[in-house]
């Protein structure tokens, strides 16, 4: 697991996730301007009761706000899939 993956996991712990998967897609983007600058490409699937009653946009904002200090230096691109525990039961 990369240092950035660990940092993402630590930051998102504040959302009390029931489940979290972090995928480092950086190798797929080698040579990309963001990759050369040190920022990686990541995909996050997160399940948290804190998303209950929130729109998809509000959920994404919550994740991005939580990771704000990592953006651009550690993270160049971030894909987010955010679910409530009830929704996650339906997708698996």
C-alpha positions as CSV (number, residue, x, y, z in Angstrom):
1,X,0.0,0.0,0.0
2,X,1.4,3.4,-0.9
3,X,1.9,6.3,1.5
4,X,-0.8,8.3,-0.3
5,X,-3.2,5.4,0.0
6,X,-2.5,5.3,3.7
7,X,-3.1,9.1,3.9
8,X,-6.4,8.9,2.1
9,X,-7.5,6.1,4.4
10,X,-6.5,8.0,7.5
11,X,-8.3,11.2,6.3
12,X,-11.5,9.3,5.3
13,X,-11.6,7.6,8.7
14,X,-13.3,10.8,10.0
15,X,-16.3,9.7,7.9
16,X,-16.5,6.5,10.0
17,X,-16.7,4.2,6.9
18,X,-18.2,0.8,7.2
19,X,-16.2,-0.1,4.2
20,X,-13.5,1.6,2.1
21,X,-11.6,0.5,-0.9
22,X,-8.9,2.6,-2.4
23,X,-7.4,1.8,-5.7
24,X,-4.2,3.4,-6.9
25,X,-4.7,3.9,-10.7
26,X,-1.5,6.0,-11.1
27,X,0.4,3.4,-13.1
28,X,-2.3,3.6,-15.8
29,X,-1.5,7.3,-16.2
30,X,2.3,7.2,-16.3
31,X,3.7,10.2,-18.2
32,X,0.6,12.2,-17.6
33,X,1.3,15.8,-16.5
34,X,-0.3,15.2,-13.0
35,X,1.7,12.0,-12.6
36,X,5.0,13.8,-13.4
37,X,4.1,16.4,-10.8
38,X,3.8,13.7,-8.1
39,X,0.0,13.6,-7.8
40,X,-1.5,10.2,-8.3
41,X,-4.8,8.9,-9.7
42,X,-7.1,7.1,-7.2
43,X,-10.5,5.5,-7.1
44,X,-12.3,5.4,-3.8
45,X,-15.4,3.3,-2.9
46,X,-16.7,4.3,0.5
47,X,-19.7,3.3,2.5
48,X,-20.7,5.5,5.4
49,X,-23.9,6.2,7.3
50,X,-22.8,9.9,7.1
51,X,-24.0,9.9,3.5
52,X,-27.6,9.1,4.5
53,X,-30.0,11.8,3.2
54,X,-27.3,13.4,1.1
55,X,-27.3,13.8,-2.7
56,X,-24.5,12.2,-4.7
57,X,-23.0,15.7,-5.2
58,X,-23.1,16.4,-1.4
59,X,-21.4,13.0,-0.8
60,X,-18.6,13.8,-3.2
61,X,-18.1,17.3,-1.7
62,X,-17.8,15.7,1.7
63,X,-15.1,13.3,0.5
64,X,-13.3,16.0,-1.4
65,X,-13.4,18.4,1.5
66,X,-12.0,15.7,3.8
67,X,-9.1,15.1,1.4
68,X,-8.6,18.8,0.5
69,X,-5.0,19.1,1.8
70,X,-4.0,16.0,-0.2
71,X,-5.4,17.4,-3.5
72,X,-2.9,18.4,-6.2
73,X,0.2,17.5,-4.2
74,X,-0.6,13.8,-3.5
75,X,-3.8,13.4,-5.5
76,X,-4.1,14.6,-9.1
77,X,-7.3,12.8,-9.9
78,X,-9.9,11.1,-7.7
79,X,-12.9,9.0,-8.7
80,X,-15.5,8.6,-5.9
81,X,-18.3,6.2,-5.4
82,X,-20.0,7.0,-2.1
83,X,-22.8,4.8,-0.7
84,X,-24.9,4.4,2.5
85,X,-24.8,1.0,4.2
86,X,-28.3,0.3,2.8
87,X,-27.2,1.1,-0.7
88,X,-24.1,-1.0,-0.5
89,X,-26.2,-4.0,0.3
90,X,-27.9,-3.6,-3.1
91,X,-24.8,-3.2,-5.2
92,X,-22.9,-6.3,-4.0
